[in-house]
Amino acid sequence: MPIIYALANQKGGVGKTTTAVNVGAYLAEWGQRVLVVDIDPQANATSSLGIDKRAVPLSTYDLLVRGVSLSRVMQLTGRVRLDLAPASPALAGATVELVSLPQRESRLRQALAVLNTDEEQGKRYDYVLIDCPPSLGILTVNGLTAATDGVIIPVQCEYLALEGLSQLVRAIELVRRALNPKLRLRGLVMTMYDARTNLSRQVVEEVRRHFPGRVFNTIIPRSVRLSEAPSYGEPIISYAPHSAGALAYAALTRELLAGDGRYR
């Protein structure tokens, strides 16, 4: 089976999608076969990889609600070894529709279970990155239940970003106990760091104090280039490969690979 990570945080605007897309792009660039699974109704990961969320024939809505196979939902992106299970606006209704469906919390896990098996007559993947919505609802629970190798939490370097962390960690523990015994905190990624402010430094220190040994060493800076790249449908590796944001995501990906025993 591939390594499967969920990227989650109930607070929006913390760099969750940016991290999923750009880590996925670097993994693919360095020879890993990657599938990004977008289960956020805003479909930002889908747009960030250059795919029109309103034009996709099938999306993760169909995967979760209608039981359409993963092979029919997956699409190629403009990058070699990087594929996408896109989201669409229809996914917004999945929160209500999933309530009445059997095994509602584990439908994504069931859909991903065929990866790298003879049942799935398609590509083999080394990594699956699940981009969860900014909430702790049923879609995020599906992402956490499917994440056999852990959850990565992007944390914005601002005070308010700290307030929801304890709630998120409690939710992860509940999912681990009830639905996914393999779930673990893979690590926290500090994002949107501004070296000019004391606040950014203080937030990093506070998070590292509360989560010793579980915060990635790499810190993602606040970057105009990182903000611009999604509007062009490109990851930072192709949009601005020499920018500070690109160098940071390259370093983060190397750190992830090293921790997974796949050091580049």
RANOR-V226368 format. One record per residue. N is the residue number from 1. RES is the residue in three letters. SS is DSSP state (alpha for helix, beta for strand, coil for the rest). BURIAL is b if it has 24 or more other ideal C-beta (glycine too) atoms within 12 Angstrom, else e. Layout:
{{N & RES & SS & BURIAL} {N & RES & SS & BURIAL}}
This chain:
{{1 & MET & coil & e} {2 & PRO & coil & b} {3 & ILE & beta & b} {4 & ILE & beta & b} {5 & TYR & beta & b} {6 & ALA & beta & b} {7 & LEU & beta & b} {8 & ALA & coil & b} {9 & ASN & coil & b} {10 & GLN & coil & b} {11 & LYS & coil & b} {12 & GLY & coil & e} {13 & GLY & coil & e} {14 & VAL & coil & b} {15 & GLY & coil & b} {16 & LYS & alpha & b} {17 & THR & alpha & b} {18 & THR & alpha & b} {19 & THR & alpha & b} {20 & ALA & alpha & b} {21 & VAL & alpha & b} {22 & ASN & alpha & b} {23 & VAL & alpha & b} {24 & GLY & alpha & b} {25 & ALA & alpha & b} {26 & TYR & alpha & b} {27 & LEU & alpha & b} {28 & ALA & alpha & b} {29 & GLU & alpha & b} {30 & TRP & coil & b} {31 & GLY & coil & e} {32 & GLN & coil & b} {33 & ARG & coil & b} {34 & VAL & beta & b} {35 & LEU & beta & b} {36 & VAL & beta & b} {37 & VAL & beta & b} {38 & ASP & beta & b} {39 & ILE & coil & b} {40 & ASP & coil & b} {41 & PRO & coil & b} {42 & GLN & coil & b} {43 & ALA & coil & b} {44 & ASN & alpha & b} {45 & ALA & alpha & b} {46 & THR & alpha & b} {47 & SER & alpha & b} {48 & SER & alpha & b} {49 & LEU & coil & b} {50 & GLY & coil & b} {51 & ILE & coil & b} {52 & ASP & coil & e} {53 & LYS & coil & b} {54 & ARG & coil & e} {55 & ALA & coil & e} {56 & VAL & coil & b} {57 & PRO & coil & e} {58 & LEU & coil & b} {59 & SER & coil & b} {60 & THR & alpha & b} {61 & TYR & alpha & b} {62 & ASP & alpha & b} {63 & LEU & alpha & b} {64 & LEU & alpha & b} {65 & VAL & alpha & b} {66 & ARG & alpha & e} {67 & GLY & coil & e} {68 & VAL & coil & e} {69 & SER & coil & e} {70 & LEU & alpha & b} {71 & SER & alpha & e} {72 & ARG & alpha & e} {73 & VAL & alpha & b} {74 & MET & beta & b} {75 & GLN & beta & b} {76 & LEU & beta & e} {77 & THR & coil & b} {78 & GLY & coil & e} {79 & ARG & coil & b} {80 & VAL & coil & e} {81 & ARG & coil & b} {82 & LEU & beta & b} {83 & ASP & beta & b} {84 & LEU & beta & b} {85 & ALA & beta & b} {86 & PRO & coil & b} {87 & ALA & coil & b} {88 & SER & coil & b} {89 & PRO & alpha & e} {90 & ALA & alpha & b} {91 & LEU & alpha & b} {92 & ALA & alpha & b} {93 & GLY & alpha & e} {94 & ALA & alpha & b} {95 & THR & alpha & b} {96 & VAL & alpha & e} {97 & GLU & alpha & e} {98 & LEU & alpha & b} {99 & VAL & alpha & e} {100 & SER & alpha & e} {101 & LEU & coil & e} {102 & PRO & coil & e} {103 & GLN & coil & e} {104 & ARG & alpha & b} {105 & GLU & alpha & b} {106 & SER & alpha & b} {107 & ARG & alpha & b} {108 & LEU & alpha & b} {109 & ARG & alpha & b} {110 & GLN & alpha & e} {111 & ALA & alpha & b} {112 & LEU & alpha & b} {113 & ALA & coil & e} {114 & VAL & coil & b} {115 & LEU & coil & b} {116 & ASN & coil & e} {117 & THR & coil & e} {118 & ASP & coil & e} {119 & GLU & coil & e} {120 & GLU & coil & e} {121 & GLN & coil & e} {122 & GLY & coil & e} {123 & LYS & coil & b} {124 & ARG & coil & e} {125 & TYR & coil & b} {126 & ASP & coil & b} {127 & TYR & beta & b} {128 & VAL & beta & b} {129 & LEU & beta & b} {130 & ILE & beta & b} {131 & ASP & beta & b} {132 & CYS & coil & b} {133 & PRO & coil & b} {134 & PRO & coil & b} {135 & SER & coil & b} {136 & LEU & coil & b} {137 & GLY & coil & b} {138 & ILE & alpha & b} {139 & LEU & alpha & b} {140 & THR & alpha & b} {141 & VAL & alpha & b} {142 & ASN & alpha & b} {143 & GLY & alpha & b} {144 & LEU & alpha & b} {145 & THR & alpha & b} {146 & ALA & alpha & b} {147 & ALA & coil & b} {148 & THR & coil & b} {149 & ASP & coil & b} {150 & GLY & coil & b} {151 & VAL & beta & b} {152 & ILE & beta & b} {153 & ILE & beta & b} {154 & PRO & beta & b} {155 & VAL & beta & b} {156 & GLN & beta & b} {157 & CYS & coil & b} {158 & GLU & coil & b} {159 & TYR & alpha & e} {160 & LEU & alpha & e} {161 & ALA & alpha & b} {162 & LEU & alpha & b} {163 & GLU & alpha & e} {164 & GLY & coil & b} {165 & LEU & alpha & b} {166 & SER & alpha & e} {167 & GLN & alpha & e} {168 & LEU & alpha & b} {169 & VAL & alpha & b} {170 & ARG & alpha & e} {171 & ALA & alpha & b} {172 & ILE & alpha & b} {173 & GLU & alpha & e} {174 & LEU & alpha & e} {175 & VAL & alpha & b} {176 & ARG & alpha & e} {177 & ARG & alpha & e} {178 & ALA & alpha & e} {179 & LEU & coil & b} {180 & ASN & coil & b} {181 & PRO & coil & e} {182 & LYS & coil & b} {183 & LEU & coil & b} {184 & ARG & coil & b} {185 & LEU & beta & b} {186 & ARG & beta & b} {187 & GLY & beta & b} {188 & LEU & beta & b} {189 & VAL & beta & b} {190 & MET & beta & b} {191 & THR & beta & b} {192 & MET & beta & b} {193 & TYR & beta & b} {194 & ASP & coil & e} {195 & ALA & coil & e} {196 & ARG & coil & e} {197 & THR & coil & e} {198 & ASN & alpha & e} {199 & LEU & alpha & e} {200 & SER & alpha & b} {201 & ARG & alpha & e} {202 & GLN & alpha & e} {203 & VAL & alpha & b} {204 & VAL & alpha & b} {205 & GLU & alpha & e} {206 & GLU & alpha & b} {207 & VAL & alpha & b} {208 & ARG & alpha & e} {209 & ARG & alpha & e} {210 & HIS & alpha & e} {211 & PHE & coil & b} {212 & PRO & coil & e} {213 & GLY & coil & e} {214 & ARG & coil & b} {215 & VAL & beta & b} {216 & PHE & beta & b} {217 & ASN & beta & e} {218 & THR & beta & b} {219 & ILE & beta & b} {220 & ILE & beta & b} {221 & PRO & beta & b} {222 & ARG & coil & b} {223 & SER & coil & b} {224 & VAL & alpha & e} {225 & ARG & alpha & b} {226 & LEU & alpha & b} {227 & SER & alpha & b} {228 & GLU & alpha & e} {229 & ALA & alpha & b} {230 & PRO & alpha & b} {231 & SER & alpha & e} {232 & TYR & alpha & e} {233 & GLY & coil & b} {234 & GLU & coil & b} {235 & PRO & coil & b} {236 & ILE & alpha & b} {237 & ILE & alpha & b} {238 & SER & alpha & b} {239 & TYR & alpha & b} {240 & ALA & coil & b} {241 & PRO & coil & e} {242 & HIS & coil & e} {243 & SER & coil & b} {244 & ALA & alpha & b} {245 & GLY & alpha & b} {246 & ALA & alpha & b} {247 & LEU & alpha & b} {248 & ALA & alpha & b} {249 & TYR & alpha & b} {250 & ALA & alpha & b} {251 & ALA & alpha & b} {252 & LEU & alpha & b} {253 & THR & alpha & b} {254 & ARG & alpha & b} {255 & GLU & alpha & b} {256 & LEU & alpha & b} {257 & LEU & alpha & b} {258 & ALA & alpha & e} {259 & GLY & alpha & b} {260 & ASP & coil & b} {261 & GLY & coil & e} {262 & ARG & coil & e} {263 & TYR & coil & e} {264 & ARG & coil & e}}
